Amino acid sequence: MDTLMTGFIVSMINGWKRQAVDGMAAIFGAKAEAPPAATEADLARLHAKIGQLVVERDFLAKASGR
């Protein structure tokens, strides 16, 4: 590889590094927002789904002879 090409590649890598460092400061510098709390409706829907899956699992276990 000739010197001109090597210098070009080093220049590109340095540019990418500079962009990455600047981007990281913006990403990690901001305060993280807390996720929204689950509502009662969400919890009720999830509990219903869990109950459904337990019934299905038990049915399939019984049907397969376990």
PDB file of N, CA, C and O in Angstrom:
ATOM      1  N   MET A   1       0.856  -1.164   0.000  1.00  0.00           N
ATOM      2  CA  MET A   1       0.000   0.000   0.000  1.00  0.00           C
ATOM      3  C   MET A   1       0.905   1.230   0.000  1.00  0.00           C
ATOM      4  O   MET A   1       1.864   1.308   0.768  1.00  0.00           O
ATOM      5  N   ASP A   2       0.597   2.165  -0.848  1.00  0.00           N
ATOM      6  CA  ASP A   2       1.459   3.341  -0.944  1.00  0.00           C
ATOM      7  C   ASP A   2       1.164   4.319   0.198  1.00  0.00           C
ATOM      8  O   ASP A   2       0.159   4.200   0.899  1.00  0.00           O
ATOM      9  N   THR A   3       2.053   5.269   0.358  1.00  0.00           N
ATOM     10  CA  THR A   3       1.971   6.232   1.458  1.00  0.00           C
ATOM     11  C   THR A   3       0.724   7.099   1.356  1.00  0.00           C
ATOM     12  O   THR A   3       0.116   7.414   2.379  1.00  0.00           O
ATOM     13  N   LEU A   4       0.329   7.492   0.154  1.00  0.00           N
ATOM     14  CA  LEU A   4      -0.855   8.327  -0.029  1.00  0.00           C
ATOM     15  C   LEU A   4      -2.107   7.591   0.443  1.00  0.00           C
ATOM     16  O   LEU A   4      -2.947   8.171   1.131  1.00  0.00           O
ATOM     17  N   MET A   5      -2.232   6.323   0.076  1.00  0.00           N
ATOM     18  CA  MET A   5      -3.389   5.530   0.475  1.00  0.00           C
ATOM     19  C   MET A   5      -3.394   5.316   1.985  1.00  0.00           C
ATOM     20  O   MET A   5      -4.451   5.398   2.610  1.00  0.00           O
ATOM     21  N   THR A   6      -2.240   5.045   2.581  1.00  0.00           N
ATOM     22  CA  THR A   6      -2.145   4.843   4.020  1.00  0.00           C
ATOM     23  C   THR A   6      -2.553   6.110   4.756  1.00  0.00           C
ATOM     24  O   THR A   6      -3.273   6.045   5.753  1.00  0.00           O
ATOM     25  N   GLY A   7      -2.103   7.258   4.276  1.00  0.00           N
ATOM     26  CA  GLY A   7      -2.475   8.529   4.898  1.00  0.00           C
ATOM     27  C   GLY A   7      -3.969   8.783   4.796  1.00  0.00           C
ATOM     28  O   GLY A   7      -4.577   9.312   5.726  1.00  0.00           O
ATOM     29  N   PHE A   8      -4.562   8.409   3.672  1.00  0.00           N
ATOM     30  CA  PHE A   8      -5.998   8.579   3.468  1.00  0.00           C
ATOM     31  C   PHE A   8      -6.780   7.718   4.455  1.00  0.00           C
ATOM     32  O   PHE A   8      -7.749   8.185   5.053  1.00  0.00           O
ATOM     33  N   ILE A   9      -6.364   6.463   4.631  1.00  0.00           N
ATOM     34  CA  ILE A   9      -7.048   5.550   5.544  1.00  0.00           C
ATOM     35  C   ILE A   9      -6.922   6.045   6.986  1.00  0.00           C
ATOM     36  O   ILE A   9      -7.898   6.020   7.735  1.00  0.00           O
ATOM     37  N   VAL A  10      -5.752   6.484   7.371  1.00  0.00           N
ATOM     38  CA  VAL A  10      -5.548   7.011   8.728  1.00  0.00           C
ATOM     39  C   VAL A  10      -6.431   8.234   8.941  1.00  0.00           C
ATOM     40  O   VAL A  10      -7.012   8.402  10.014  1.00  0.00           O
ATOM     41  N   SER A  11      -6.533   9.078   7.935  1.00  0.00           N
ATOM     42  CA  SER A  11      -7.374  10.265   8.024  1.00  0.00           C
ATOM     43  C   SER A  11      -8.839   9.884   8.199  1.00  0.00           C
ATOM     44  O   SER A  11      -9.548  10.495   8.997  1.00  0.00           O
ATOM     45  N   MET A  12      -9.295   8.877   7.457  1.00  0.00           N
ATOM     46  CA  MET A  12     -10.679   8.414   7.586  1.00  0.00           C
ATOM     47  C   MET A  12     -10.945   7.869   8.978  1.00  0.00           C
ATOM     48  O   MET A  12     -11.967   8.176   9.591  1.00  0.00           O
ATOM     49  N   ILE A  13     -10.014   7.052   9.475  1.00  0.00           N
ATOM     50  CA  ILE A  13     -10.189   6.461  10.808  1.00  0.00           C
ATOM     51  C   ILE A  13     -10.217   7.542  11.879  1.00  0.00           C
ATOM     52  O   ILE A  13     -11.020   7.466  12.809  1.00  0.00           O
ATOM     53  N   ASN A  14      -9.364   8.534  11.765  1.00  0.00           N
ATOM     54  CA  ASN A  14      -9.365   9.627  12.733  1.00  0.00           C
ATOM     55  C   ASN A  14     -10.676  10.408  12.684  1.00  0.00           C
ATOM     56  O   ASN A  14     -11.183  10.834  13.721  1.00  0.00           O
ATOM     57  N   GLY A  15     -11.225  10.596  11.490  1.00  0.00           N
ATOM     58  CA  GLY A  15     -12.514  11.278  11.355  1.00  0.00           C
ATOM     59  C   GLY A  15     -13.630  10.476  12.007  1.00  0.00           C
ATOM     60  O   GLY A  15     -14.484  11.039  12.693  1.00  0.00           O
ATOM     61  N   TRP A  16     -13.625   9.155  11.794  1.00  0.00           N
ATOM     62  CA  TRP A  16     -14.638   8.298  12.403  1.00  0.00           C
ATOM     63  C   TRP A  16     -14.516   8.319  13.929  1.00  0.00           C
ATOM     64  O   TRP A  16     -15.517   8.345  14.645  1.00  0.00           O
ATOM     65  N   LYS A  17     -13.275   8.306  14.405  1.00  0.00           N
ATOM     66  CA  LYS A  17     -13.051   8.323  15.855  1.00  0.00           C
ATOM     67  C   LYS A  17     -13.589   9.617  16.454  1.00  0.00           C
ATOM     68  O   LYS A  17     -14.228   9.603  17.506  1.00  0.00           O
ATOM     69  N   ARG A  18     -13.330  10.729  15.784  1.00  0.00           N
ATOM     70  CA  ARG A  18     -13.800  12.035  16.265  1.00  0.00           C
ATOM     71  C   ARG A  18     -15.326  12.060  16.302  1.00  0.00           C
ATOM     72  O   ARG A  18     -15.916  12.540  17.269  1.00  0.00           O
ATOM     73  N   GLN A  19     -15.968  11.543  15.248  1.00  0.00           N
ATOM     74  CA  GLN A  19     -17.431  11.480  15.213  1.00  0.00           C
ATOM     75  C   GLN A  19     -17.971  10.593  16.330  1.00  0.00           C
ATOM     76  O   GLN A  19     -18.975  10.923  16.961  1.00  0.00           O
ATOM     77  N   ALA A  20     -17.309   9.479  16.570  1.00  0.00           N
ATOM     78  CA  ALA A  20     -17.767   8.563  17.616  1.00  0.00           C
ATOM     79  C   ALA A  20     -17.666   9.201  18.991  1.00  0.00           C
ATOM     80  O   ALA A  20     -18.596   9.104  19.792  1.00  0.00           O
ATOM     81  N   VAL A  21     -16.549   9.851  19.269  1.00  0.00           N
ATOM     82  CA  VAL A  21     -16.363  10.488  20.571  1.00  0.00           C
ATOM     83  C   VAL A  21     -17.378  11.607  20.767  1.00  0.00           C
ATOM     84  O   VAL A  21     -17.953  11.735  21.847  1.00  0.00           O
ATOM     85  N   ASP A  22     -17.603  12.415  19.741  1.00  0.00           N
ATOM     86  CA  ASP A  22     -18.597  13.486  19.841  1.00  0.00           C
ATOM     87  C   ASP A  22     -19.992  12.909  20.040  1.00  0.00           C
ATOM     88  O   ASP A  22     -20.774  13.450  20.822  1.00  0.00           O
ATOM     89  N   GLY A  23     -20.314  11.832  19.354  1.00  0.00           N
ATOM     90  CA  GLY A  23     -21.621  11.202  19.478  1.00  0.00           C
ATOM     91  C   GLY A  23     -21.827  10.573  20.848  1.00  0.00           C
ATOM     92  O   GLY A  23     -22.927  10.616  21.397  1.00  0.00           O
ATOM     93  N   MET A  24     -20.765   9.986  21.401  1.00  0.00           N
ATOM     94  CA  MET A  24     -20.879   9.368  22.724  1.00  0.00           C
ATOM     95  C   MET A  24     -21.168  10.409  23.789  1.00  0.00           C
ATOM     96  O   MET A  24     -21.939  10.159  24.716  1.00  0.00           O
ATOM     97  N   ALA A  25     -20.557  11.567  23.662  1.00  0.00           N
ATOM     98  CA  ALA A  25     -20.807  12.625  24.633  1.00  0.00           C
ATOM     99  C   ALA A  25     -22.277  13.031  24.598  1.00  0.00           C
ATOM    100  O   ALA A  25     -22.872  13.291  25.644  1.00  0.00           O
ATOM    101  N   ALA A  26     -22.855  13.087  23.428  1.00  0.00           N
ATOM    102  CA  ALA A  26     -24.261  13.466  23.313  1.00  0.00           C
ATOM    103  C   ALA A  26     -25.173  12.358  23.849  1.00  0.00           C
ATOM    104  O   ALA A  26     -26.187  12.640  24.487  1.00  0.00           O
ATOM    105  N   ILE A  27     -24.813  11.107  23.590  1.00  0.00           N
ATOM    106  CA  ILE A  27     -25.651   9.991  24.027  1.00  0.00           C
ATOM    107  C   ILE A  27     -25.574   9.787  25.531  1.00  0.00           C
ATOM    108  O   ILE A  27     -26.604   9.674  26.196  1.00  0.00           O
ATOM    109  N   PHE A  28     -24.368   9.739  26.069  1.00  0.00           N
ATOM    110  CA  PHE A  28     -24.205   9.424  27.477  1.00  0.00           C
ATOM    111  C   PHE A  28     -24.269  10.655  28.371  1.00  0.00           C
ATOM    112  O   PHE A  28     -24.358  10.521  29.592  1.00  0.00           O
ATOM    113  N   GLY A  29     -24.227  11.837  27.796  1.00  0.00           N
ATOM    114  CA  GLY A  29     -24.277  13.059  28.591  1.00  0.00           C
ATOM    115  C   GLY A  29     -25.682  13.424  29.023  1.00  0.00           C
ATOM    116  O   GLY A  29     -25.864  14.099  30.037  1.00  0.00           O
ATOM    117  N   ALA A  30     -26.679  12.986  28.266  1.00  0.00           N
ATOM    118  CA  ALA A  30     -28.064  13.321  28.588  1.00  0.00           C
ATOM    119  C   ALA A  30     -28.557  12.427  29.717  1.00  0.00           C
ATOM    120  O   ALA A  30     -28.137  11.278  29.852  1.00  0.00           O
ATOM    121  N   LYS A  31     -29.453  12.980  30.522  1.00  0.00           N
ATOM    122  CA  LYS A  31     -30.020  12.187  31.607  1.00  0.00           C
ATOM    123  C   LYS A  31     -31.001  11.171  31.021  1.00  0.00           C
ATOM    124  O   LYS A  31     -31.754  11.467  30.093  1.00  0.00           O
ATOM    125  N   ALA A  32     -30.971  10.000  31.575  1.00  0.00           N
ATOM    126  CA  ALA A  32     -31.877   8.950  31.123  1.00  0.00           C
ATOM    127  C   ALA A  32     -33.257   9.199  31.709  1.00  0.00           C
ATOM    128  O   ALA A  32     -33.394   9.589  32.869  1.00  0.00           O
ATOM    129  N   GLU A  33     -34.270   8.969  30.896  1.00  0.00           N
ATOM    130  CA  GLU A  33     -35.634   9.124  31.362  1.00  0.00           C
ATOM    131  C   GLU A  33     -36.104   7.808  31.959  1.00  0.00           C
ATOM    132  O   GLU A  33     -35.772   6.734  31.456  1.00  0.00           O
ATOM    133  N   ALA A  34     -36.873   7.897  33.027  1.00  0.00           N
ATOM    134  CA  ALA A  34     -37.422   6.699  33.654  1.00  0.00           C
ATOM    135  C   ALA A  34     -38.521   6.140  32.763  1.00  0.00           C
ATOM    136  O   ALA A  34     -39.308   6.898  32.195  1.00  0.00           O
ATOM    137  N   PRO A  35     -38.578   4.833  32.641  1.00  0.00           N
ATOM    138  CA  PRO A  35     -39.652   4.250  31.832  1.00  0.00           C
ATOM    139  C   PRO A  35     -40.994   4.524  32.495  1.00  0.00           C
ATOM    140  O   PRO A  35     -41.068   4.614  33.721  1.00  0.00           O
ATOM    141  N   PRO A  36     -42.053   4.659  31.708  1.00  0.00           N
ATOM    142  CA  PRO A  36     -43.361   4.919  32.294  1.00  0.00           C
ATOM    143  C   PRO A  36     -43.809   3.738  33.156  1.00  0.00           C
ATOM    144  O   PRO A  36     -43.548   2.580  32.829  1.00  0.00           O
ATOM    145  N   ALA A  37     -44.474   4.045  34.242  1.00  0.00           N
ATOM    146  CA  ALA A  37     -44.950   3.001  35.144  1.00  0.00           C
ATOM    147  C   ALA A  37     -46.104   2.238  34.492  1.00  0.00           C
ATOM    148  O   ALA A  37     -46.885   2.802  33.726  1.00  0.00           O
ATOM    149  N   ALA A  38     -46.192   0.969  34.807  1.00  0.00           N
ATOM    150  CA  ALA A  38     -47.273   0.147  34.265  1.00  0.00           C
ATOM    151  C   ALA A  38     -48.588   0.542  34.933  1.00  0.00           C
ATOM    152  O   ALA A  38     -48.643   0.759  36.143  1.00  0.00           O
ATOM    153  N   THR A  39     -49.616   0.629  34.149  1.00  0.00           N
ATOM    154  CA  THR A  39     -50.925   0.986  34.689  1.00  0.00           C
ATOM    155  C   THR A  39     -51.627  -0.275  35.197  1.00  0.00           C
ATOM    156  O   THR A  39     -51.200  -1.395  34.917  1.00  0.00           O
ATOM    157  N   GLU A  40     -52.695  -0.075  35.936  1.00  0.00           N
ATOM    158  CA  GLU A  40     -53.471  -1.207  36.443  1.00  0.00           C
ATOM    159  C   GLU A  40     -54.022  -2.039  35.282  1.00  0.00           C
ATOM    160  O   GLU A  40     -54.073  -3.266  35.370  1.00  0.00           O
ATOM    161  N   ALA A  41     -54.432  -1.384  34.204  1.00  0.00           N
ATOM    162  CA  ALA A  41     -54.960  -2.101  33.041  1.00  0.00           C
ATOM    163  C   ALA A  41     -53.871  -2.971  32.412  1.00  0.00           C
ATOM    164  O   ALA A  41     -54.131  -4.104  32.005  1.00  0.00           O
ATOM    165  N   ASP A  42     -52.647  -2.434  32.335  1.00  0.00           N
ATOM    166  CA  ASP A  42     -51.538  -3.223  31.786  1.00  0.00           C
ATOM    167  C   ASP A  42     -51.280  -4.454  32.648  1.00  0.00           C
ATOM    168  O   ASP A  42     -51.102  -5.559  32.135  1.00  0.00           O
ATOM    169  N   LEU A  43     -51.264  -4.250  33.969  1.00  0.00           N
ATOM    170  CA  LEU A  43     -51.004  -5.372  34.870  1.00  0.00           C
ATOM    171  C   LEU A  43     -52.101  -6.426  34.782  1.00  0.00           C
ATOM    172  O   LEU A  43     -51.815  -7.623  34.799  1.00  0.00           O
ATOM    173  N   ALA A  44     -53.347  -5.990  34.687  1.00  0.00           N
ATOM    174  CA  ALA A  44     -54.454  -6.930  34.581  1.00  0.00           C
ATOM    175  C   ALA A  44     -54.349  -7.729  33.280  1.00  0.00           C
ATOM    176  O   ALA A  44     -54.571  -8.940  33.270  1.00  0.00           O
ATOM    177  N   ARG A  45     -54.010  -7.049  32.188  1.00  0.00           N
ATOM    178  CA  ARG A  45     -53.869  -7.730  30.896  1.00  0.00           C
ATOM    179  C   ARG A  45     -52.724  -8.738  30.941  1.00  0.00           C
ATOM    180  O   ARG A  45     -52.848  -9.839  30.404  1.00  0.00           O
ATOM    181  N   LEU A  46     -51.605  -8.370  31.580  1.00  0.00           N
ATOM    182  CA  LEU A  46     -50.461  -9.277  31.671  1.00  0.00           C
ATOM    183  C   LEU A  46     -50.777 -10.479  32.560  1.00  0.00           C
ATOM    184  O   LEU A  46     -50.389 -11.603  32.241  1.00  0.00           O
ATOM    185  N   HIS A  47     -51.475 -10.251  33.666  1.00  0.00           N
ATOM    186  CA  HIS A  47     -51.851 -11.370  34.530  1.00  0.00           C
ATOM    187  C   HIS A  47     -52.794 -12.323  33.803  1.00  0.00           C
ATOM    188  O   HIS A  47     -52.688 -13.540  33.957  1.00  0.00           O
ATOM    189  N   ALA A  48     -53.704 -11.783  33.023  1.00  0.00           N
ATOM    190  CA  ALA A  48     -54.609 -12.632  32.245  1.00  0.00           C
ATOM    191  C   ALA A  48     -53.833 -13.466  31.238  1.00  0.00           C
ATOM    192  O   ALA A  48     -54.120 -14.648  31.052  1.00  0.00           O
ATOM    193  N   LYS A  49     -52.855 -12.857  30.591  1.00  0.00           N
ATOM    194  CA  LYS A  49     -52.045 -13.572  29.602  1.00  0.00           C
ATOM    195  C   LYS A  49     -51.225 -14.667  30.278  1.00  0.00           C
ATOM    196  O   LYS A  49     -51.090 -15.766  29.740  1.00  0.00           O
ATOM    197  N   ILE A  50     -50.681 -14.370  31.452  1.00  0.00           N
ATOM    198  CA  ILE A  50     -49.913 -15.375  32.194  1.00  0.00           C
ATOM    199  C   ILE A  50     -50.809 -16.555  32.549  1.00  0.00           C
ATOM    200  O   ILE A  50     -50.411 -17.710  32.402  1.00  0.00           O
ATOM    201  N   GLY A  51     -52.020 -16.260  33.015  1.00  0.00           N
ATOM    202  CA  GLY A  51     -52.961 -17.326  33.337  1.00  0.00           C
ATOM    203  C   GLY A  51     -53.283 -18.183  32.130  1.00  0.00           C
ATOM    204  O   GLY A  51     -53.336 -19.409  32.234  1.00  0.00           O
ATOM    205  N   GLN A  52     -53.499 -17.553  30.987  1.00  0.00           N
ATOM    206  CA  GLN A  52     -53.788 -18.286  29.754  1.00  0.00           C
ATOM    207  C   GLN A  52     -52.626 -19.194  29.383  1.00  0.00           C
ATOM    208  O   GLN A  52     -52.831 -20.351  29.018  1.00  0.00           O
ATOM    209  N   LEU A  53     -51.415 -18.678  29.472  1.00  0.00           N
ATOM    210  CA  LEU A  53     -50.240 -19.472  29.104  1.00  0.00           C
ATOM    211  C   LEU A  53     -50.029 -20.643  30.057  1.00  0.00           C
ATOM    212  O   LEU A  53     -49.606 -21.716  29.628  1.00  0.00           O
ATOM    213  N   VAL A  54     -50.319 -20.452  31.343  1.00  0.00           N
ATOM    214  CA  VAL A  54     -50.190 -21.540  32.305  1.00  0.00           C
ATOM    215  C   VAL A  54     -51.189 -22.644  31.973  1.00  0.00           C
ATOM    216  O   VAL A  54     -50.840 -23.824  32.000  1.00  0.00           O
ATOM    217  N   VAL A  55     -52.426 -22.268  31.661  1.00  0.00           N
ATOM    218  CA  VAL A  55     -53.444 -23.269  31.300  1.00  0.00           C
ATOM    219  C   VAL A  55     -53.012 -24.018  30.043  1.00  0.00           C
ATOM    220  O   VAL A  55     -53.130 -25.242  29.986  1.00  0.00           O
ATOM    221  N   GLU A  56     -52.516 -23.304  29.037  1.00  0.00           N
ATOM    222  CA  GLU A  56     -52.071 -23.959  27.802  1.00  0.00           C
ATOM    223  C   GLU A  56     -50.896 -24.902  28.068  1.00  0.00           C
ATOM    224  O   GLU A  56     -50.853 -26.015  27.544  1.00  0.00           O
ATOM    225  N   ARG A  57     -49.954 -24.452  28.880  1.00  0.00           N
ATOM    226  CA  ARG A  57     -48.795 -25.288  29.195  1.00  0.00           C
ATOM    227  C   ARG A  57     -49.227 -26.561  29.908  1.00  0.00           C
ATOM    228  O   ARG A  57     -48.768 -27.653  29.573  1.00  0.00           O
ATOM    229  N   ASP A  58     -50.114 -26.421  30.895  1.00  0.00           N
ATOM    230  CA  ASP A  58     -50.577 -27.587  31.633  1.00  0.00           C
ATOM    231  C   ASP A  58     -51.358 -28.550  30.725  1.00  0.00           C
ATOM    232  O   ASP A  58     -51.208 -29.767  30.834  1.00  0.00           O
ATOM    233  N   PHE A  59     -52.181 -28.010  29.841  1.00  0.00           N
ATOM    234  CA  PHE A  59     -52.935 -28.849  28.906  1.00  0.00           C
ATOM    235  C   PHE A  59     -51.994 -29.622  27.997  1.00  0.00           C
ATOM    236  O   PHE A  59     -52.161 -30.824  27.792  1.00  0.00           O
ATOM    237  N   LEU A  60     -51.004 -28.924  27.455  1.00  0.00           N
ATOM    238  CA  LEU A  60     -50.066 -29.591  26.536  1.00  0.00           C
ATOM    239  C   LEU A  60     -49.208 -30.610  27.269  1.00  0.00           C
ATOM    240  O   LEU A  60     -48.884 -31.659  26.711  1.00  0.00           O
ATOM    241  N   ALA A  61     -48.835 -30.319  28.508  1.00  0.00           N
ATOM    242  CA  ALA A  61     -48.052 -31.277  29.283  1.00  0.00           C
ATOM    243  C   ALA A  61     -48.872 -32.542  29.547  1.00  0.00           C
ATOM    244  O   ALA A  61     -48.357 -33.656  29.456  1.00  0.00           O
ATOM    245  N   LYS A  62     -50.147 -32.354  29.874  1.00  0.00           N
ATOM    246  CA  LYS A  62     -51.014 -33.494  30.134  1.00  0.00           C
ATOM    247  C   LYS A  62     -51.248 -34.286  28.842  1.00  0.00           C
ATOM    248  O   LYS A  62     -51.253 -35.517  28.867  1.00  0.00           O
ATOM    249  N   ALA A  63     -51.441 -33.597  27.725  1.00  0.00           N
ATOM    250  CA  ALA A  63     -51.706 -34.257  26.449  1.00  0.00           C
ATOM    251  C   ALA A  63     -50.477 -35.036  25.962  1.00  0.00           C
ATOM    252  O   ALA A  63     -50.617 -36.052  25.281  1.00  0.00           O
ATOM    253  N   SER A  64     -49.289 -34.564  26.305  1.00  0.00           N
ATOM    254  CA  SER A  64     -48.084 -35.245  25.833  1.00  0.00           C
ATOM    255  C   SER A  64     -47.668 -36.360  26.771  1.00  0.00           C
ATOM    256  O   SER A  64     -46.704 -37.072  26.489  1.00  0.00           O
ATOM    257  N   GLY A  65     -48.381 -36.530  27.895  1.00  0.00           N
ATOM    258  CA  GLY A  65     -48.085 -37.629  28.811  1.00  0.00           C
ATOM    259  C   GLY A  65     -47.007 -37.310  29.826  1.00  0.00           C
ATOM    260  O   GLY A  65     -46.434 -38.227  30.414  1.00  0.00           O
ATOM    261  N   ARG A  66     -46.726 -36.096  30.042  1.00  0.00           N
ATOM    262  CA  ARG A  66     -45.700 -35.735  31.041  1.00  0.00           C
ATOM    263  C   ARG A  66     -46.259 -35.698  32.407  1.00  0.00           C
ATOM    264  O   ARG A  66     -45.537 -35.413  33.362  1.00  0.00           O
TER     265      ARG A  66
END
